[in-house]
Amino acid sequence: MADLILTANLDDADDFYASLLAAYDGLDKPASDALNARLILILANHIGDADVLSEAVKTAAGYST
């Protein structure tokens, strides 16, 4: 079982963030929500570890906005 990584672990984070913002550019709320859902499912499939994914969901749900 892998552990959920919560420390910085992304190469070229600024470039990734820019490309992520660009993907949402011009989308309305329904299209943005659909992109979110697709991205979550693609990344969940890539991770492939149900325990890590469950921990990620619990961690994200515990964050307040």
All heavy atoms as TSV, in Angstrom:
chain	resi	resn	atom	element	x	y	z
A	1	MET	N	N	0.841	-1.182	0.000
A	1	MET	CA	C	0.000	0.000	0.000
A	1	MET	C	C	0.887	1.247	0.000
A	1	MET	O	O	1.797	1.366	0.797
A	1	MET	CB	C	-0.913	-0.011	1.228
A	1	MET	CG	C	-1.755	1.246	1.332
A	1	MET	SD	S	-2.912	1.198	2.688
A	1	MET	CE	C	-2.079	2.257	3.834
A	2	ALA	N	N	0.597	2.163	-0.887
A	2	ALA	CA	C	1.327	3.431	-0.957
A	2	ALA	C	C	0.681	4.444	-0.024
A	2	ALA	O	O	-0.495	4.335	0.319
A	2	ALA	CB	C	1.313	3.949	-2.383
A	3	ASP	N	N	1.472	5.408	0.404
A	3	ASP	CA	C	0.962	6.489	1.236
A	3	ASP	C	C	0.586	7.669	0.359
A	3	ASP	O	O	1.196	7.912	-0.680
A	3	ASP	CB	C	2.025	6.941	2.248
A	3	ASP	CG	C	2.323	5.877	3.296
A	3	ASP	OD1	O	1.398	5.134	3.671
A	3	ASP	OD2	O	3.484	5.789	3.732
A	4	LEU	N	N	-0.404	8.414	0.804
A	4	LEU	CA	C	-0.801	9.636	0.120
A	4	LEU	C	C	0.278	10.685	0.334
A	4	LEU	O	O	0.682	10.953	1.460
A	4	LEU	CB	C	-2.139	10.134	0.675
A	4	LEU	CG	C	-2.725	11.382	0.057
A	4	LEU	CD1	C	-3.050	11.146	-1.424
A	4	LEU	CD2	C	-3.972	11.802	0.809
A	5	ILE	N	N	0.758	11.274	-0.733
A	5	ILE	CA	C	1.809	12.296	-0.662
A	5	ILE	C	C	1.145	13.666	-0.603
A	5	ILE	O	O	0.398	14.037	-1.512
A	5	ILE	CB	C	2.738	12.209	-1.887
A	5	ILE	CG1	C	3.422	10.851	-1.944
A	5	ILE	CG2	C	3.765	13.340	-1.866
A	5	ILE	CD1	C	4.136	10.574	-3.246
A	6	LEU	N	N	1.408	14.399	0.472
A	6	LEU	CA	C	0.808	15.722	0.638
A	6	LEU	C	C	1.843	16.842	0.599
A	6	LEU	O	O	1.485	18.014	0.719
A	6	LEU	CB	C	0.017	15.787	1.949
A	6	LEU	CG	C	-1.205	14.862	2.013
A	6	LEU	CD1	C	-1.847	14.911	3.388
A	6	LEU	CD2	C	-2.215	15.224	0.939
A	7	THR	N	N	3.093	16.496	0.421
A	7	THR	CA	C	4.140	17.507	0.279
A	7	THR	C	C	4.374	17.765	-1.213
A	7	THR	O	O	3.985	16.952	-2.061
A	7	THR	CB	C	5.451	17.038	0.943
A	7	THR	OG1	O	5.838	15.779	0.368
A	7	THR	CG2	C	5.269	16.880	2.442
A	8	ALA	N	N	5.011	18.873	-1.521
A	8	ALA	CA	C	5.267	19.220	-2.925
A	8	ALA	C	C	5.973	18.054	-3.627
A	8	ALA	O	O	6.972	17.544	-3.148
A	8	ALA	CB	C	6.110	20.483	-2.998
A	9	ASN	N	N	5.410	17.638	-4.764
A	9	ASN	CA	C	5.932	16.459	-5.450
A	9	ASN	C	C	5.726	16.569	-6.957
A	9	ASN	O	O	5.564	15.575	-7.639
A	9	ASN	CB	C	5.231	15.204	-4.909
A	9	ASN	CG	C	5.850	13.921	-5.392
A	9	ASN	OD1	O	7.055	13.809	-5.482
A	9	ASN	ND2	N	5.019	12.954	-5.730
A	10	LEU	N	N	5.714	17.788	-7.469
A	10	LEU	CA	C	5.374	18.005	-8.865
A	10	LEU	C	C	6.490	18.760	-9.570
A	10	LEU	O	O	6.851	19.866	-9.161
A	10	LEU	CB	C	4.066	18.810	-8.938
A	10	LEU	CG	C	3.454	19.056	-10.292
A	10	LEU	CD1	C	3.060	17.748	-10.971
A	10	LEU	CD2	C	2.224	19.945	-10.142
A	11	ASP	N	N	7.030	18.143	-10.613
A	11	ASP	CA	C	8.017	18.840	-11.446
A	11	ASP	C	C	7.314	19.937	-12.231
A	11	ASP	O	O	6.188	19.752	-12.695
A	11	ASP	CB	C	8.676	17.875	-12.428
A	11	ASP	CG	C	9.520	16.823	-11.747
A	11	ASP	OD1	O	9.972	17.067	-10.617
A	11	ASP	OD2	O	9.726	15.755	-12.353
A	12	ASP	N	N	7.956	21.067	-12.385
A	12	ASP	CA	C	7.417	22.168	-13.184
A	12	ASP	C	C	5.988	22.534	-12.779
A	12	ASP	O	O	5.083	22.620	-13.620
A	12	ASP	CB	C	7.473	21.834	-14.680
A	12	ASP	CG	C	8.882	21.561	-15.147
A	12	ASP	OD1	O	9.797	22.290	-14.715
A	12	ASP	OD2	O	9.075	20.613	-15.939
A	13	ALA	N	N	5.787	22.730	-11.480
A	13	ALA	CA	C	4.450	23.011	-10.951
A	13	ALA	C	C	3.818	24.235	-11.598
A	13	ALA	O	O	2.621	24.228	-11.895
A	13	ALA	CB	C	4.517	23.174	-9.436
A	14	ASP	N	N	4.597	25.269	-11.834
A	14	ASP	CA	C	4.041	26.482	-12.445
A	14	ASP	C	C	3.545	26.213	-13.867
A	14	ASP	O	O	2.478	26.701	-14.256
A	14	ASP	CB	C	5.069	27.612	-12.446
A	14	ASP	CG	C	5.359	28.148	-11.060
A	14	ASP	OD1	O	4.522	27.976	-10.150
A	14	ASP	OD2	O	6.447	28.736	-10.872
A	15	ASP	N	N	4.298	25.442	-14.621
A	15	ASP	CA	C	3.874	25.102	-15.982
A	15	ASP	C	C	2.608	24.253	-15.961
A	15	ASP	O	O	1.702	24.448	-16.779
A	15	ASP	CB	C	4.973	24.360	-16.731
A	15	ASP	CG	C	6.147	25.257	-17.089
A	15	ASP	OD1	O	5.981	26.499	-17.087
A	15	ASP	OD2	O	7.236	24.718	-17.361
A	16	PHE	N	N	2.564	23.304	-15.041
A	16	PHE	CA	C	1.362	22.467	-14.927
A	16	PHE	C	C	0.154	23.319	-14.567
A	16	PHE	O	O	-0.924	23.172	-15.151
A	16	PHE	CB	C	1.545	21.352	-13.893
A	16	PHE	CG	C	0.245	20.648	-13.618
A	16	PHE	CD1	C	-0.285	19.773	-14.552
A	16	PHE	CD2	C	-0.461	20.899	-12.459
A	16	PHE	CE1	C	-1.515	19.146	-14.319
A	16	PHE	CE2	C	-1.684	20.273	-12.222
A	16	PHE	CZ	C	-2.203	19.401	-13.156
A	17	TYR	N	N	0.330	24.217	-13.603
A	17	TYR	CA	C	-0.780	25.075	-13.177
A	17	TYR	C	C	-1.277	25.923	-14.349
A	17	TYR	O	O	-2.489	26.050	-14.551
A	17	TYR	CB	C	-0.353	25.955	-12.003
A	17	TYR	CG	C	-1.476	26.763	-11.417
A	17	TYR	CD1	C	-2.516	26.146	-10.742
A	17	TYR	CD2	C	-1.491	28.148	-11.546
A	17	TYR	CE1	C	-3.556	26.888	-10.207
A	17	TYR	CE2	C	-2.530	28.894	-11.009
A	17	TYR	CZ	C	-3.559	28.267	-10.341
A	17	TYR	OH	O	-4.584	29.000	-9.822
A	18	ALA	N	N	-0.368	26.458	-15.124
A	18	ALA	CA	C	-0.751	27.261	-16.290
A	18	ALA	C	C	-1.535	26.424	-17.299
A	18	ALA	O	O	-2.550	26.878	-17.848
A	18	ALA	CB	C	0.476	27.879	-16.944
A	19	SER	N	N	-1.091	25.201	-17.548
A	19	SER	CA	C	-1.799	24.347	-18.508
A	19	SER	C	C	-3.159	23.919	-17.961
A	19	SER	O	O	-4.127	23.789	-18.715
A	19	SER	CB	C	-0.962	23.131	-18.901
A	19	SER	OG	O	-0.812	22.245	-17.823
A	20	LEU	N	N	-3.245	23.741	-16.651
A	20	LEU	CA	C	-4.529	23.404	-16.037
A	20	LEU	C	C	-5.508	24.563	-16.182
A	20	LEU	O	O	-6.669	24.369	-16.575
A	20	LEU	CB	C	-4.317	23.053	-14.557
A	20	LEU	CG	C	-5.522	22.577	-13.766
A	20	LEU	CD1	C	-6.083	21.284	-14.353
A	20	LEU	CD2	C	-5.151	22.383	-12.308
A	21	LEU	N	N	-5.054	25.774	-15.883
A	21	LEU	CA	C	-5.917	26.946	-16.052
A	21	LEU	C	C	-6.351	27.103	-17.504
A	21	LEU	O	O	-7.510	27.427	-17.790
A	21	LEU	CB	C	-5.205	28.212	-15.581
A	21	LEU	CG	C	-4.999	28.362	-14.080
A	21	LEU	CD1	C	-4.271	29.674	-13.784
A	21	LEU	CD2	C	-6.315	28.307	-13.327
A	22	ALA	N	N	-5.435	26.865	-18.435
A	22	ALA	CA	C	-5.751	26.987	-19.856
A	22	ALA	C	C	-6.833	25.996	-20.273
A	22	ALA	O	O	-7.675	26.307	-21.124
A	22	ALA	CB	C	-4.492	26.795	-20.696
A	23	ALA	N	N	-6.831	24.812	-19.684
A	23	ALA	CA	C	-7.837	23.805	-20.020
A	23	ALA	C	C	-9.241	24.267	-19.649
A	23	ALA	O	O	-10.223	23.872	-20.283
A	23	ALA	CB	C	-7.515	22.481	-19.320
A	24	TYR	N	N	-9.356	25.115	-18.636
A	24	TYR	CA	C	-10.658	25.598	-18.170
A	24	TYR	C	C	-11.064	26.912	-18.826
A	24	TYR	O	O	-12.210	27.347	-18.667
A	24	TYR	CB	C	-10.640	25.777	-16.647
A	24	TYR	CG	C	-10.655	24.470	-15.903
A	24	TYR	CD1	C	-9.468	23.827	-15.584
A	24	TYR	CD2	C	-11.842	23.875	-15.517
A	24	TYR	CE1	C	-9.465	22.625	-14.903
A	24	TYR	CE2	C	-11.861	22.669	-14.836
A	24	TYR	CZ	C	-10.671	22.050	-14.536
A	24	TYR	OH	O	-10.674	20.854	-13.871
A	25	ASP	N	N	-10.153	27.535	-19.541
A	25	ASP	CA	C	-10.411	28.835	-20.135
A	25	ASP	C	C	-11.613	28.785	-21.075
A	25	ASP	O	O	-11.655	27.963	-21.996
A	25	ASP	CB	C	-9.173	29.325	-20.892
A	25	ASP	CG	C	-9.304	30.762	-21.333
A	25	ASP	OD1	O	-9.836	31.578	-20.555
A	25	ASP	OD2	O	-8.871	31.068	-22.452
A	26	GLY	N	N	-12.586	29.628	-20.818
A	26	GLY	CA	C	-13.761	29.727	-21.676
A	26	GLY	C	C	-14.859	28.726	-21.398
A	26	GLY	O	O	-15.898	28.756	-22.055
A	27	LEU	N	N	-14.644	27.822	-20.439
A	27	LEU	CA	C	-15.675	26.831	-20.141
A	27	LEU	C	C	-16.740	27.429	-19.232
A	27	LEU	O	O	-16.436	28.183	-18.307
A	27	LEU	CB	C	-15.072	25.608	-19.450
A	27	LEU	CG	C	-14.037	24.800	-20.226
A	27	LEU	CD1	C	-13.579	23.597	-19.402
A	27	LEU	CD2	C	-14.584	24.357	-21.568
A	28	ASP	N	N	-17.988	27.060	-19.476
A	28	ASP	CA	C	-19.044	27.434	-18.549
A	28	ASP	C	C	-19.053	26.427	-17.395
A	28	ASP	O	O	-18.272	25.465	-17.386
A	28	ASP	CB	C	-20.401	27.520	-19.254
A	28	ASP	CG	C	-20.858	26.210	-19.876
A	28	ASP	OD1	O	-20.222	25.154	-19.636
A	28	ASP	OD2	O	-21.862	26.235	-20.606
A	29	LYS	N	N	-19.901	26.649	-16.408
A	29	LYS	CA	C	-19.919	25.803	-15.201
A	29	LYS	C	C	-20.148	24.326	-15.527
A	29	LYS	O	O	-19.409	23.470	-15.026
A	29	LYS	CB	C	-20.975	26.337	-14.224
A	29	LYS	CG	C	-21.149	25.507	-12.972
A	29	LYS	CD	C	-20.068	25.745	-11.964
A	29	LYS	CE	C	-20.466	25.159	-10.611
A	29	LYS	NZ	N	-19.569	24.114	-10.155
A	30	PRO	N	N	-21.154	23.965	-16.338
A	30	PRO	CA	C	-21.338	22.537	-16.641
A	30	PRO	C	C	-20.129	21.904	-17.339
A	30	PRO	O	O	-19.747	20.771	-17.026
A	30	PRO	CB	C	-22.577	22.513	-17.538
A	30	PRO	CG	C	-23.320	23.753	-17.201
A	30	PRO	CD	C	-22.253	24.775	-16.889
A	31	ALA	N	N	-19.525	22.619	-18.269
A	31	ALA	CA	C	-18.348	22.076	-18.968
A	31	ALA	C	C	-17.158	21.972	-18.020
A	31	ALA	O	O	-16.387	21.006	-18.087
A	31	ALA	CB	C	-17.998	22.949	-20.172
A	32	SER	N	N	-17.007	22.948	-17.128
A	32	SER	CA	C	-15.936	22.906	-16.134
A	32	SER	C	C	-16.132	21.727	-15.181
A	32	SER	O	O	-15.179	21.007	-14.862
A	32	SER	CB	C	-15.909	24.224	-15.352
A	32	SER	OG	O	-14.934	24.193	-14.343
A	33	ASP	N	N	-17.364	21.517	-14.739
A	33	ASP	CA	C	-17.662	20.377	-13.867
A	33	ASP	C	C	-17.378	19.052	-14.572
A	33	ASP	O	O	-16.857	18.115	-13.961
A	33	ASP	CB	C	-19.117	20.416	-13.405
A	33	ASP	CG	C	-19.403	21.536	-12.429
A	33	ASP	OD1	O	-18.454	22.152	-11.888
A	33	ASP	OD2	O	-20.600	21.823	-12.196
A	34	ALA	N	N	-17.708	18.976	-15.856
A	34	ALA	CA	C	-17.456	17.747	-16.617
A	34	ALA	C	C	-15.948	17.506	-16.761
A	34	ALA	O	O	-15.489	16.361	-16.646
A	34	ALA	CB	C	-18.115	17.831	-17.995
A	35	LEU	N	N	-15.185	18.570	-17.002
A	35	LEU	CA	C	-13.732	18.434	-17.071
A	35	LEU	C	C	-13.177	17.966	-15.733
A	35	LEU	O	O	-12.316	17.078	-15.682
A	35	LEU	CB	C	-13.080	19.752	-17.495
A	35	LEU	CG	C	-11.551	19.780	-17.547
A	35	LEU	CD1	C	-10.993	18.692	-18.449
A	35	LEU	CD2	C	-11.062	21.148	-17.980
A	36	ASN	N	N	-13.679	18.546	-14.630
A	36	ASN	CA	C	-13.262	18.096	-13.302
A	36	ASN	C	C	-13.497	16.601	-13.130
A	36	ASN	O	O	-12.612	15.868	-12.665
A	36	ASN	CB	C	-14.022	18.843	-12.205
A	36	ASN	CG	C	-13.550	20.248	-12.001
A	36	ASN	OD1	O	-12.443	20.612	-12.367
A	36	ASN	ND2	N	-14.413	21.064	-11.402
A	37	ALA	N	N	-14.687	16.147	-13.482
A	37	ALA	CA	C	-15.032	14.732	-13.315
A	37	ALA	C	C	-14.117	13.841	-14.150
A	37	ALA	O	O	-13.612	12.822	-13.660
A	37	ALA	CB	C	-16.493	14.503	-13.683
A	38	ARG	N	N	-13.896	14.228	-15.404
A	38	ARG	CA	C	-13.019	13.416	-16.260
A	38	ARG	C	C	-11.601	13.376	-15.719
A	38	ARG	O	O	-10.967	12.304	-15.673
A	38	ARG	CB	C	-13.016	13.957	-17.698
A	38	ARG	CG	C	-14.307	13.712	-18.448
A	38	ARG	CD	C	-14.182	14.032	-19.932
A	38	ARG	NE	N	-13.706	15.375	-20.212
A	38	ARG	CZ	C	-14.477	16.458	-20.315
A	38	ARG	NH1	N	-15.780	16.353	-20.154
A	38	ARG	NH2	N	-13.939	17.636	-20.606
A	39	LEU	N	N	-11.098	14.522	-15.286
A	39	LEU	CA	C	-9.744	14.593	-14.756
A	39	LEU	C	C	-9.599	13.741	-13.497
A	39	LEU	O	O	-8.622	12.996	-13.341
A	39	LEU	CB	C	-9.370	16.046	-14.480
A	39	LEU	CG	C	-7.946	16.334	-14.017
A	39	LEU	CD1	C	-6.917	15.802	-15.001
A	39	LEU	CD2	C	-7.756	17.827	-13.810
A	40	ILE	N	N	-10.565	13.826	-12.609
A	40	ILE	CA	C	-10.537	13.020	-11.377
A	40	ILE	C	C	-10.518	11.534	-11.708
A	40	ILE	O	O	-9.714	10.774	-11.147
A	40	ILE	CB	C	-11.735	13.364	-10.474
A	40	ILE	CG1	C	-11.549	14.762	-9.873
A	40	ILE	CG2	C	-11.919	12.315	-9.377
A	40	ILE	CD1	C	-12.808	15.337	-9.259
A	41	LEU	N	N	-11.372	11.113	-12.623
A	41	LEU	CA	C	-11.432	9.683	-12.960
A	41	LEU	C	C	-10.169	9.205	-13.669
A	41	LEU	O	O	-9.683	8.102	-13.403
A	41	LEU	CB	C	-12.672	9.396	-13.805
A	41	LEU	CG	C	-13.995	9.563	-13.056
A	41	LEU	CD1	C	-15.164	9.434	-14.022
A	41	LEU	CD2	C	-14.117	8.561	-11.914
A	42	ILE	N	N	-9.611	10.028	-14.539
A	42	ILE	CA	C	-8.359	9.664	-15.223
A	42	ILE	C	C	-7.229	9.518	-14.212
A	42	ILE	O	O	-6.460	8.543	-14.235
A	42	ILE	CB	C	-8.007	10.702	-16.303
A	42	ILE	CG1	C	-8.980	10.586	-17.478
A	42	ILE	CG2	C	-6.563	10.553	-16.774
A	42	ILE	CD1	C	-8.922	11.758	-18.443
A	43	LEU	N	N	-7.102	10.494	-13.297
A	43	LEU	CA	C	-6.030	10.435	-12.302
A	43	LEU	C	C	-6.256	9.296	-11.306
A	43	LEU	O	O	-5.293	8.635	-10.892
A	43	LEU	CB	C	-5.897	11.777	-11.591
A	43	LEU	CG	C	-5.399	12.916	-12.485
A	43	LEU	CD1	C	-5.456	14.241	-11.741
A	43	LEU	CD2	C	-4.000	12.640	-12.992
A	44	ALA	N	N	-7.504	9.055	-10.923
A	44	ALA	CA	C	-7.798	7.936	-10.016
A	44	ALA	C	C	-7.406	6.614	-10.663
A	44	ALA	O	O	-6.814	5.744	-10.018
A	44	ALA	CB	C	-9.284	7.933	-9.637
A	45	ASN	N	N	-7.715	6.464	-11.941
A	45	ASN	CA	C	-7.332	5.250	-12.654
A	45	ASN	C	C	-5.814	5.111	-12.709
A	45	ASN	O	O	-5.268	4.021	-12.530
A	45	ASN	CB	C	-7.908	5.261	-14.064
A	45	ASN	CG	C	-7.607	3.982	-14.798
A	45	ASN	OD1	O	-8.119	2.931	-14.460
A	45	ASN	ND2	N	-6.769	4.081	-15.815
A	46	HIS	N	N	-5.123	6.225	-12.928
A	46	HIS	CA	C	-3.661	6.192	-12.989
A	46	HIS	C	C	-3.069	5.788	-11.637
A	46	HIS	O	O	-2.149	4.976	-11.576
A	46	HIS	CB	C	-3.120	7.554	-13.413
A	46	HIS	CG	C	-1.627	7.603	-13.426
A	46	HIS	ND1	N	-0.870	7.015	-14.408
A	46	HIS	CD2	C	-0.748	8.139	-12.551
A	46	HIS	CE1	C	0.403	7.202	-14.147
A	46	HIS	NE2	N	0.512	7.891	-13.020
A	47	ILE	N	N	-3.608	6.335	-10.558
A	47	ILE	CA	C	-3.123	5.998	-9.211
A	47	ILE	C	C	-3.413	4.533	-8.915
A	47	ILE	O	O	-2.532	3.793	-8.472
A	47	ILE	CB	C	-3.759	6.918	-8.150
A	47	ILE	CG1	C	-3.241	8.342	-8.342
A	47	ILE	CG2	C	-3.486	6.409	-6.735
A	47	ILE	CD1	C	-4.021	9.397	-7.591
A	48	GLY	N	N	-4.639	4.127	-9.139
A	48	GLY	CA	C	-4.996	2.723	-9.071
A	48	GLY	C	C	-4.966	2.073	-7.702
A	48	GLY	O	O	-5.132	0.864	-7.594
A	49	ASP	N	N	-4.777	2.807	-6.650
A	49	ASP	CA	C	-4.708	2.251	-5.300
A	49	ASP	C	C	-5.899	2.780	-4.503
A	49	ASP	O	O	-5.948	3.962	-4.154
A	49	ASP	CB	C	-3.394	2.665	-4.639
A	49	ASP	CG	C	-3.175	2.027	-3.277
A	49	ASP	OD1	O	-4.120	1.971	-2.474
A	49	ASP	OD2	O	-2.025	1.620	-3.008
A	50	ALA	N	N	-6.868	1.908	-4.231
A	50	ALA	CA	C	-8.104	2.320	-3.570
A	50	ALA	C	C	-7.859	2.935	-2.197
A	50	ALA	O	O	-8.553	3.878	-1.807
A	50	ALA	CB	C	-9.068	1.135	-3.459
A	51	ASP	N	N	-6.871	2.441	-1.470
A	51	ASP	CA	C	-6.577	3.002	-0.151
A	51	ASP	C	C	-6.056	4.434	-0.261
A	51	ASP	O	O	-6.464	5.314	0.499
A	51	ASP	CB	C	-5.565	2.137	0.607
A	51	ASP	CG	C	-6.130	0.790	1.014
A	51	ASP	OD1	O	-7.362	0.675	1.165
A	51	ASP	OD2	O	-5.323	-0.147	1.183
A	52	VAL	N	N	-5.168	4.680	-1.202
A	52	VAL	CA	C	-4.633	6.021	-1.411
A	52	VAL	C	C	-5.753	6.952	-1.867
A	52	VAL	O	O	-5.875	8.091	-1.389
A	52	VAL	CB	C	-3.478	6.009	-2.433
A	52	VAL	CG1	C	-3.074	7.419	-2.833
A	52	VAL	CG2	C	-2.287	5.254	-1.872
A	53	LEU	N	N	-6.592	6.476	-2.771
A	53	LEU	CA	C	-7.696	7.301	-3.254
A	53	LEU	C	C	-8.688	7.623	-2.138
A	53	LEU	O	O	-9.162	8.758	-2.033
A	53	LEU	CB	C	-8.403	6.610	-4.416
A	53	LEU	CG	C	-7.547	6.476	-5.676
A	53	LEU	CD1	C	-8.207	5.528	-6.664
A	53	LEU	CD2	C	-7.279	7.822	-6.295
A	54	SER	N	N	-8.989	6.653	-1.295
A	54	SER	CA	C	-9.890	6.900	-0.162
A	54	SER	C	C	-9.302	7.935	0.786
A	54	SER	O	O	-10.010	8.823	1.272
A	54	SER	CB	C	-10.171	5.601	0.603
A	54	SER	OG	O	-10.922	4.724	-0.187
A	55	GLU	N	N	-8.012	7.844	1.042
A	55	GLU	CA	C	-7.345	8.821	1.901
A	55	GLU	C	C	-7.370	10.207	1.266
A	55	GLU	O	O	-7.583	11.211	1.956
A	55	GLU	CB	C	-5.906	8.387	2.182
A	55	GLU	CG	C	-5.188	9.256	3.189
A	55	GLU	CD	C	-5.790	9.220	4.581
A	55	GLU	OE1	O	-6.453	8.225	4.933
A	55	GLU	OE2	O	-5.599	10.197	5.323
A	56	ALA	N	N	-7.194	10.274	-0.037
A	56	ALA	CA	C	-7.245	11.556	-0.740
A	56	ALA	C	C	-8.638	12.181	-0.629
A	56	ALA	O	O	-8.769	13.383	-0.392
A	56	ALA	CB	C	-6.852	11.379	-2.203
A	57	VAL	N	N	-9.672	11.381	-0.795
A	57	VAL	CA	C	-11.046	11.884	-0.674
A	57	VAL	C	C	-11.300	12.393	0.737
A	57	VAL	O	O	-11.843	13.488	0.925
A	57	VAL	CB	C	-12.072	10.801	-1.065
A	57	VAL	CG1	C	-13.490	11.227	-0.707
A	57	VAL	CG2	C	-11.955	10.469	-2.552
A	58	LYS	N	N	-10.888	11.628	1.745
A	58	LYS	CA	C	-11.069	12.050	3.136
A	58	LYS	C	C	-10.307	13.338	3.406
A	58	LYS	O	O	-10.824	14.247	4.085
A	58	LYS	CB	C	-10.609	10.959	4.089
A	58	LYS	CG	C	-11.494	9.746	4.121
A	58	LYS	CD	C	-10.914	8.674	5.015
A	58	LYS	CE	C	-11.622	7.359	4.822
A	58	LYS	NZ	N	-10.952	6.269	5.540
A	59	THR	N	N	-9.100	13.435	2.901
A	59	THR	CA	C	-8.290	14.634	3.114
A	59	THR	C	C	-8.930	15.843	2.435
A	59	THR	O	O	-9.064	16.909	3.044
A	59	THR	CB	C	-6.861	14.416	2.580
A	59	THR	OG1	O	-6.267	13.321	3.285
A	59	THR	CG2	C	-6.001	15.654	2.773
A	60	ALA	N	N	-9.354	15.675	1.189
A	60	ALA	CA	C	-9.973	16.774	0.466
A	60	ALA	C	C	-11.291	17.196	1.118
A	60	ALA	O	O	-11.586	18.387	1.197
A	60	ALA	CB	C	-10.206	16.384	-0.991
A	61	ALA	N	N	-12.066	16.254	1.600
A	61	ALA	CA	C	-13.342	16.564	2.237
A	61	ALA	C	C	-13.144	17.301	3.548
A	61	ALA	O	O	-14.017	18.062	3.971
A	61	ALA	CB	C	-14.143	15.283	2.463
A	62	GLY	N	N	-11.992	17.127	4.184
A	62	GLY	CA	C	-11.715	17.787	5.442
A	62	GLY	C	C	-11.232	19.206	5.304
A	62	GLY	O	O	-11.160	19.943	6.276
A	63	TYR	N	N	-10.913	19.630	4.087
A	63	TYR	CA	C	-10.455	21.001	3.846
A	63	TYR	C	C	-11.666	21.909	3.762
A	63	TYR	O	O	-12.652	21.581	3.134
A	63	TYR	CB	C	-9.690	21.090	2.517
A	63	TYR	CG	C	-8.247	20.651	2.622
A	63	TYR	CD1	C	-7.899	19.370	3.029
A	63	TYR	CD2	C	-7.231	21.513	2.286
A	63	TYR	CE1	C	-6.576	18.967	3.111
A	63	TYR	CE2	C	-5.899	21.127	2.350
A	63	TYR	CZ	C	-5.594	19.849	2.769
A	63	TYR	OH	O	-4.288	19.465	2.843
A	64	SER	N	N	-11.582	23.052	4.393
A	64	SER	CA	C	-12.656	24.037	4.270
A	64	SER	C	C	-12.270	25.071	3.227
A	64	SER	O	O	-11.096	25.335	3.001
A	64	SER	CB	C	-12.937	24.715	5.608
A	64	SER	OG	O	-11.777	25.390	6.060
A	65	THR	N	N	-13.273	25.632	2.576
A	65	THR	CA	C	-12.995	26.626	1.534
A	65	THR	C	C	-13.240	28.028	2.050
A	65	THR	O	O	-13.874	28.254	3.010
A	65	THR	CB	C	-13.874	26.390	0.295
A	65	THR	OG1	O	-15.243	26.369	0.685
A	65	THR	CG2	C	-13.496	25.085	-0.373
